[in-house]
Amino acid sequence: MMRSILSILFFYLLYTQSLTAQAIQVNYQYHAIYSTNEKDTVVQQWLQPYADSVHNYLNQVIGFSLEKVYKKSGGGLLGNFITEAMLQQATLQTGTKIDAAFMHPAGIKGFLPQGNITIGTLYAMFPYTNRLVVQQIRGDVLQLFFDRMATDGGWPAAGVQYAIDIHGKAKKIMIQQQPIVPGAVYCIVVTDYMANGGSNCGMLRTLPSIALHTNLIETCKNYILSFTKNNVPIAINKNEPIFNIYE
């Protein structure tokens, strides 16, 4: 009996020793890099064609703006511009009338400059690769979505107008200049982030959807080019889709 116990203990010790032997030691060192460091000309020559290609691409001028266009609370003029672009491009790609476009304001960075607009401008404005999704939504569910946006003071939108009351609820909702109808079915375009339920948009997650093969950068690029082809600056919709009521 004692011999059996000793044998088991012996093999157990061998097993634990083998596990201990599997530990890996990692050694590392810090290397400071300064602008005064000698350049590796071989690597620099290897990377230069790629760097030039990226530089030339990002600096392509695609349009012109008469003014600086910024994002503000509720989206501002920049939010108007982006959602108008979403509305137009979704309509062109699907061949279907799209009633409204919505976007989460956190997905917008930067601004449109006065003067030339480059592709690099759009990359700075949209650091995320959000793609467009077209959805069908009943009016009663759309009301829930409007209420969700109202809790944040409103999000960028096109094709709609609505009010936010003192309790943070969406009121007087108009879709394409018509009052929202609870039983009607509307066609909207949003980003995939929103369609997947991001930012508490769970009401959108199970809706009938079509994912479009375009992201926000491509969407705005094509929208801007539609003005450039006609030799005109971009148009900015200055009608505020959101207003507050105090009652």
Order of alpha helices (4+ residues) and beta strands (2+ residues): alpha-alpha-beta-alpha-beta-beta-alpha-beta-alpha-beta-beta-beta-beta-beta-alpha-beta-alpha-beta
